[in-house]
């Protein structure tokens, strides 16, 4: 992405910019914390994380607010926290809040946003707050999953293929065999907007054992913390969530307890290597400064706009044989050498005729 600078003078323009740039997973890596005195202008940095097949990319946006009337922070600031931005759709000024995870409030006249270049970025270890995926060699049944998730007895299981279909409990004790795909929801009745917890089975034809993801619904925090302990029941397995992929034992020891969703280790922006750095451009040669030629003491100054005489005219002297060049009146034609010769011959002829007579 090339560099770009935009000016936003209203909340509507800021919202349009955020939509055009797809500002979804944004962090705040650089910030000068607000003080009691409201400054006239503030500058901070947005960092957009762009996932990729290999290393992720980090897109930097330098934001400068002018005409600031409010600049406050209620709570803490974390460089690796994915912020939530709320823009008021104002027509003249800008009013916005950013959860970082404290609430950063800003009201200003305008924002200048400059998009920088892309950098390689090492994502920090972070799990999603509402889902995880687990896979391993052990085969499981729906009865076991209900027990391990501590699903309340009043909840039935519905298979959401096209509509919510109640599943026959007669097969709950059978081992779940491949192929098995579908979202299975634990809820009170069909058509419920949000289930208590749902399990998405993803057993391909060649897959043996278990391979599914668990999604949080309306269950409370205690029930979800218990659900995150599920890999402890599955024996050797692997768990994936967010940017984390680890064994079931590591998941239980480091991530499943306490509702922890990230570590204190921040992500790392990797500077470009020597090969990746752009070559420095050669300095442009300095232009020669033309200095005015010193004017002769005898040469009269030329008024502005007057046409300068050509070097030929300026250096041309009187004709050979004459003591000085006669001055010529304005508008008089100068005689050519041929005409002067003819006149001299005519004059001498007339004088000779008078003498004979």
N, C-alpha and C positions, 0 to 999 in steps of 0.2 A: 504494500500500500504506500502510495506516495504521500509526501507531506501536504498538509492542508490546514488552512486557517479560516475560521468562520467567526462571525460576530452575531451574538444572540442578544436582542434587546427586549425579549418578552418570553414568558413561559411557554407560549405556543411554539415559538421558534426553537427553543431548547428541546422541547419534546420531539419536534420534527427531526432535529439533529440526532438525538439519541436513537430514534427509530431508524434513520438512514445508516448509522454506524453500527447498529445491532449491539448497543451497549448493554449486555446482559450480565456476564460474570465480571464485574469490575471491582477492583481493589483501590485502596488509597495509600500508595507506598510513600508519598511525601506530603507532609502537612506541618505547618507551623500552628501550634495549638492557639486558640483564641485567648486573649487576655480581657481584662475588664474594659479597657479602652477599645472602642470600635475603630479600626483603621479605615482610611479612605479606599484602600484597595488591598486585596489578598490574592495570593497565588498558591495553588495546590496541584497535585498530579493525580490523574486517573490512570490506572493500569488495567487494560483489557486483556484477559487471558484467552488466547485462541488455541484450543486443543488441536493436536495433529497426530498422525500415525507414529511419528518419531517424537522428537522433542517439541514441546509446546512453544508457542510464540507469545511475546509480550508486546502489546501495542501501547505506547505512551501517549497521553494527552495532557498538555500543560494548560491549566485553566487559570485565567486571571479575571478577577471580578473588580469592577470599578463602580464608584458611587455606592459604596457599601453602607447600609444603614443597620444591618444586624449580622453578627458573626459570633456564634456561641456554640459551646460543646457541653452537653449534659451527659456525662459518663466517660467511658474509656475509648481509646483509639487503638486499633490493631492493624498492622501493615498487611496482614494476610487475610483479614476478614472480608468476605464478599459482601459489599455494601448493598443496601436497598435504597434506591433514590426515589423521592416523591417530589414531582414538580407541580406547582400550582399553575393552571392554564391561564395566566394573566396576559393582558394585551399590551401592557406598557413596561412594567418592571418584572423582575425575576424573584420568585420566592421558592426555595427548595429546602428539603431536609435530606440528610444522608445518615443511615444507620451504620456505625463503623466500629464496634457495635453500639456505642453511645449515639446520641442524636446530635448531629452537626447541622445547625440551622444557618442559612444564608439568605439575606435579602439584599439586592443590589440593583443598579440601573442597567448594567449590561455585563455580558460574559464574552471574553475572547478565548477561544479554544483552538489550540494548535496541535495538530496530529503529527507525531514524530515518526521515526522509522521503527521497523520490527526488530526485536531482539530474541535470541533463544532464551527460554525460561524453563527452569526446573520447578515443576509443581510441588507445593508443600504437601505432606501427607494429610489427607482430610477425608473423612467419611461423610456420606450423606446422612441427614438427620432422620430420614423416613424410609430407608430401604437398604437392603443388603442382599447379595447373591452368594449362595453356598453350593459347592459341588464336591462329590467324593464317590467312593466305591461302594459304600453301604447302601443296600436297598431298604426302602422305608414303606410304611403303610400310612393311610390317612388317619387311622386310629392313633398311631404313634405321634403323628404331627399334631393332632388335636391335643393330646396329652402334654407334649413338650411345649406347645404354645399356650397351654392353660386356657383353651377356648371355653367360655361359659356354656353351660348345658343348654340354655335357651336359644342358642344360636345354631342355625342350620348352615350347611355348606351349599352354595350355588355355583354352578359352572356358567361363566359368562362367555358363551360362544357367539351368539347373536342376541339372545335375551337371557335373563337369569333363569336357569333351569335347576330345580332341586335335584340333588344327587342322591341316589339310592344308598342308604347306609349299609345295605347288605354286603357291599363290596369294600367297606372301609378297612376290613382286616386283610384284604388281599394286597400283595406287594404291587407297588406302582411300577408297571413295566413300560418300556418304550415301544412305539412312539407315544408320547403323551405331551400335548401342548394345550395350554389354556389357563385362564385366570380363574382361580377358585376363591370365592369370597365367603367369609363367615359373617352372616348378618341375620336379622330377625325375620325378614320376609323378602320376597322378590320386589325389584324396583326401588330398593333403598338407594339413596343417592351416594352415600359413603358407607362402605362396610366397616366392620370392627377391625379386622386384619384380613389381607388377601395374600394368597400364595400363587405365584405364576410358575407352572411347571413347564420345563423346556427340555424334555428328554427326547433326543433325536434317535433315529433307528439304531445307530451304531453305539449309542451311549448306554452304559450299564451303571447302576447305582442310583445316585440322586443328583439332580441339577435343577434348582429352583431359586426364585427370589421371593423375599418376604417384604410386603409393603404395609406401612402403618396406615390405619384409617382413623376411626373415632376412639380407639382405645386410649386409656389414660397413660400417664408417664410410667407408672409402676408396671403396667401390663406390657408396655413397649420395652422397658428395661429387661423384663423377664424374657421377652421374645428374642432379644439380642443374645441371650445365652444359649440359643438353640444349637449352634455348632458344637457345644460341649457334649451333646447327645449323639452326634453323628460319627464319632471316631475320627480317624485321619481324614481331613477335608481341607479345602481352601475356601477363603472368603474374599469377596470383592465388594468394595463400596467407595464411591467417589474416586479418589486417586490412590486408594490403598488396596493392595493385594497381599494377603498373608495367609499363614496356616490357621487352622481353627484354634490351636493353642495360643498363638500370638493374638488372635482376635479377642479371645476371652481375657487374656492378661492385660492387654493394652487398650482395647477399643470398646469392648462390650459393657464395661462397668462405668458408672458415673455419667453416662450420657455425653461422653467426650466426643466432639465432632472434629477437632483439629489438634495438632501439636503446637508447641511453642516455637518450633523451627519454621522460620519464614521461607517462602519460595526464594529462588536465587535467579537473578537476571545475569545471564552469561554474556560477558563482553565479547565482541567479535574477535576472531583470531587474526593473526597477521595477514593471512591470505584473504580473509573476508573484509578487511578494512579497505575502504576506497582509497585509490591512489591519490596522493596530493597533487593538485594541479600546479604546473610550472607557473612561476610568477610572470605576469605579463611585463614586457619591457617598458621601462618608463619612457613616456613621450618626451622628446627633446623640446625644451622651452625656447621659443624664438625670442631673442632679445632685439629690440629696435636698434638699427644702425645709428651711430652718432651722426648728427647732422653737421654739415660744414658751417663754419662761422660766417662765411660769406653768403651761403645759400639762404634765401629768404624763406621764412616759414610758409607752409602751404595751408590755406584755410581748409577746414573740414569739408570733404565732399569734392574738392578740386581734383582734377585728373592729373596724375603725375606724368611728366614728360618721359618719353622713352629714352633709353640710354643712347641711342643713335643721335637723337636730337640734342640731348644734353651735352654730348661730347663733340658735336660737329662744330668746327670753327669756321673762320672766314675763308673765302676762296683763295687759292694760291695767287700771289702777285698783287693782292690788295692789302693796304695797310690795316684796314678794319672793315668789318662787315657793315654796310649801310643799314640803318634802321628802316623797317618797312611799315608803312601806315596800315592800320587795320582795314582789311578788305582789298588792298592793292595786290595785283597779280605780279608775281616775280617773273621777269623775263627769262626764258630758257636760253641756254648757250647758243642754239641754232639761230634764234631770233636776234640775239645780240650781234652775231657775226654778219647777218644780212644787213642790219642797220649800219654797221660800220662800213661795209662795201658800198652801200648806196650813198652814204655821206661823202666818202672819198671820191666817188664818181662825179657827184655834183660839184664838188670843189675844183676838180680837174677841168670840167667844162667851162666854169667861170673864168679860170685862168687863161684858157685858149681864146676866149672872146675878148 
